[in-house]
């Protein structure tokens, strides 16, 4: 079990970078790639640099520090990072010509995987650090500011980074809107043969329930109305309670739902093996938990699931779905699918299509298999030809698209509570999220509804969004 006390050496190491009273504030720009957890991590990097006098800016041109927070899940992820570093090299040269300094850092999973190789290929990079060490960012910057050499830090530290992070500042949280991510769990012990997460994020770690509640209350106090709990394997969360005993995600959700002012809860991403009865009961009993579940299955073929080391078969997945729908009949389901995994035959692929037809999904994410260096599946000899993968993906996405359109079209005529969390492209247009995570657009929306939960009559359901109107005499729900 991890020690959740903040290590004193980390706090001490930041002293050299503390902002002097009256000193001009410096600027930090963080570009986020990939998953929602990276969005959370990027926001926390900004938070952790605030005591050192840094404020966030929207463009690298205005920054003293640029951090690329990278993701290793998508194909050619590293190539995109190196391409961006080429642009930053020119910016750094321009700033140097004006007598200005620009520190460039690469964080996240590509940084964790590449390590020293990244600084060798891109000498413009001053700092490379993995997702487990960003709480030490002030320390790294202080060392570089004092003339230290470039830094590569990709070891998994013994200390708990979450124990050192400050609570989100109200001012910054308000700028981020009415919704927020909150990481409660990191890492994975499942070792699916296609996945790089155990190697870049490490073994499973769960934050204690008291710390999660503290951060959630800070977010709500700052105006957040919807929190999405994050984890690489979020339903494997087993953080300790006030007695020091491990709790479950279902219990955590019930505790979070008691926070006054928190209207909505979501969580992602889950694993079928950790979908326990207490969590299913929370879907039945907790109105704040939205009726939407992202539960990746990856394939409908038992043979491929075994090769993926998913440790469940298709029938297990069907039975989990049956229990969830019995507890929450109106729940909308989402999933992940990998097409063209090594050794996948046409029969295996047809089994995946069969699972999709049987379960029915409101939304899903699907990808062609692409090898990740260091993972077992990358070394398999029976790789599926690229043209076969492309053709299968097209067929699979066509089926998923039909299901998504049918689900959205079926929402027409219903009245749904919508949390407006962003402005649309049109004048006086607001966009929000339905309970089922659909984007909902309304025109001629009063500005004061931004950040509010309001009843909306759904008029049209399109493949990727809904369009509606405010219910007559609709009041703000939150």
Residue, then its C-alpha position, 0 to 999 in steps of 0.5 A: x500500500x502506498x504512503x499517502x503522506x506528502x513527501x517533505x523532500x518534494x516540497x523542499x525542492x520547490x523552494x528555489x522556484x517560489x515566486x517573489x512577491x511583486x515579481x512578474x508572472x511567468x506563463x505556461x502552455x500545456x498541449x494535451x493529446x489523447x485521453x481524458x486522464x491527460x486532460x486532468x493531468x494537464x490541468x494539474x500541471x498548471x495548478x502545481x506551477x501556480x505557486x511558482x508564479x506561473x499562469x496558463x496561456x492559450x498559445x505557445x507564442x506567449x509562454x515561458x514553458x511549453x509542455x506537450x502532454x502526450x498519449x501513446x494509445x493512438x497510432x503514430x502518436x510519437x510521430x505527431x509529438x516529434x512534428x510538434x517539436x519541430x515547430x517548437x524548435x523554430x519558436x525557441x530560436x525566434x524567442x532566443x533571438x529576442x533575448x527570451x527563453x523558452x523551456x520545452x518539456x514532454x510529459x505523458x505516456x510517449x515521454x515515459x516510453x521514449x525516455x532518453x531517446x526523445x532527447x536524442x532525437x529532439x535535442x530542443x527538449x529540455x525536460x522529459x517526464x512520465x505521468x507519475x512524476x508531474x508533481x515534481x515539475x516545479x523541482x525540475x524547472x528550478x533545476x533547469x533555471x539554475x543552469x542544470x542539464x536537461x532532465x529525463x525522469x521516467x522512473x516510477x516514484x515511490x511517493x504518491x503524486x496525488x498527496x502532493x498536488x494542491x487542491x484546484x483553485x476556484x479561479x482556475x476551475x471557473x475558467x474550466x467550466x461546469x464539468x470537470x475530470x477527477x482522477x481517482x485511479x491510475x495504472x492497470x494490472x490486467x496486461x492486455x496483450x495489445x495495451x501499453x498502459x501497464x508499462x507507461x502508467x504502472x501498476x494499479x493505484x487508488x487514491x484514498x476516499x477522503x482525498x477524492x471527496x476533498x477535491x470533489x468538494x473544491x470543484x463543486x465550490x468553484x461551480x462544477x456541476x458534473x464530475x467524471x471519475x477517471x482511471x485506466x481501470x476505474x472500476x478497479x478503484x479500491x481506495x481506503x476509507x476512514x478506517x484504512x480499509x479498501x472501499x469500492x467504486x459503488x461506495x465512493x459514488x454514493x459518498x460523492x452523491x451526498x455533496x451538496x451542489x453536485x448534480x451529476x456523476x460519471x466514470x470511465x474507463x471500466x473493465x468487465x471483470x471489475x463490474x461488481x454488484x455494488x457498482x451495478x446497484x449504484x446505477x439503480x439507486x443513485x440518481x446523480x449517477x448518469x444512465x450511461x456506461x462505457x464498458x469496453x469489450x474489444x471483440x466478440x470472439x472468445x478466441x480473440x479475447x483469450x489472445x488479448x488476455x482480456x480474461x473474460x469471454x463474450x458470454x460473461x459480457x452478455x451476462x454483465x449487460x443483462x444484470x446492468x439493464x435489469x438494474x437500470x433499464x434506461x441505461x445507454x451503453x458504449x464500448x471499445x472495439x479493436x478490429x484486425x487483432x493478430x490472428x483475427x479471422x472473418x469468423x472472429x470478426x463476424x462474432x464481434x458484429x454479432x455481439x454488437x447486434x445483440x447488445x446494441x450500443x448508443x455510442x462506441x469507439x472502434x480502431x484498427x489494431x496497431x502494434x505497440x512496441x513492447x507489448x506481446x501482440x506486437x511480436x505476433x507473426x499472424x498480423x492481419x493485412x492492412x487492407x483487410x483491417x480497413x475493410x472490416x473497420x468500415x463494416x463495423x463502423x457502419x453498424x455502430x453508426x446505424x445503432x447510434x443514429x437509431x438511439x439518437x433519433x429515438x430521443x426526439x420528443x423526449x424532455x431531458x435535463x441538459x447541462x450547458x457547458x460550452x458555446x456553440x458556433x452560431x450566435x446565441x447557441x449553447x451546447x450541453x450534454x444529455x444524461x446519455x452524454x450526447x451533445x445537445x444544441x439549442x439556438x437563441x439560448x439566454x447567456x445566463x444558462x451557461x453552466x446550468x442544468x435545464x430541461x430541453x425538449x429534443x426535436x431532432x436526433x442526428x448521428x452525432x448530436x441532438x437538437x432541441x429547444x428550451x421547454x416552455x417556462x423551463x426553470x434552471x434545475x441547478 
